[in-house]
């Protein structure tokens, strides 16, 4: 299974960031080889003030 560099990640976001601003970088590695070592990232969908979290932030699935 993939292992993350940290057990938990946390970030504070300044108000009025430009679209595309970097908020946080995460890192996970998998000891397998080839396709089995591939790690993909995604956000757990939650809600912020009634709106989907994905309407505020997104994650680059290939790089975290």
C-alpha positions as CSV (number, residue, x, y, z in Angstrom):
1,X,0.0,0.0,0.0
2,X,1.2,3.6,-0.6
3,X,2.9,5.2,2.4
4,X,2.6,9.0,2.9
5,X,5.5,11.1,4.0
6,X,3.4,12.5,6.9
7,X,0.5,10.9,8.7
8,X,-1.5,14.1,8.5
9,X,-1.4,17.2,6.3
10,X,-2.8,20.5,7.2
11,X,-2.8,23.9,5.5
12,X,-4.1,27.4,6.1
13,X,-5.5,29.2,3.1
14,X,-5.2,33.0,2.8
15,X,-8.4,34.8,1.8
16,X,-8.7,35.8,-1.9
17,X,-6.0,33.6,-3.4
18,X,-5.7,33.6,-7.1
19,X,-7.2,30.6,-9.0
20,X,-4.5,27.9,-9.3
21,X,-2.5,29.0,-6.2
22,X,-0.6,26.2,-4.5
23,X,-2.1,25.4,-1.1
24,X,-0.4,22.2,0.0
25,X,1.8,19.5,-1.5
26,X,1.5,15.8,-0.3
27,X,3.8,12.9,-1.0
28,X,3.2,9.2,-1.0
29,X,5.4,6.3,-2.3
30,X,4.6,2.7,-3.1
31,X,7.3,0.1,-2.9
32,X,5.8,-1.9,-5.8
33,X,7.2,-1.8,-9.4
34,X,5.6,-0.4,-12.6
35,X,1.9,0.2,-12.7
36,X,1.5,-1.3,-9.2
37,X,3.7,1.5,-7.8
38,X,1.5,4.3,-9.3
39,X,-0.1,6.6,-6.8
40,X,-3.1,8.7,-7.6
41,X,-4.4,11.5,-5.3
42,X,-7.9,12.8,-4.7
43,X,-9.8,14.9,-2.1
44,X,-12.4,13.4,0.1
45,X,-15.5,15.3,-1.0
46,X,-16.8,17.4,1.8
47,X,-18.9,20.6,2.1
48,X,-17.9,24.1,3.0
49,X,-20.8,26.4,3.9
50,X,-23.1,24.2,2.0
51,X,-21.0,24.1,-1.2
52,X,-18.9,21.1,-2.4
53,X,-15.3,21.3,-1.4
54,X,-14.3,20.7,-5.0
55,X,-15.9,24.1,-5.9
56,X,-13.1,25.7,-3.8
57,X,-10.0,23.5,-4.3
58,X,-8.8,20.7,-6.6
59,X,-5.9,18.2,-6.5
60,X,-3.6,17.2,-9.3
61,X,-4.3,13.5,-9.4
62,X,-0.9,12.4,-10.8
63,X,1.4,14.6,-8.7
64,X,-0.5,15.4,-5.5
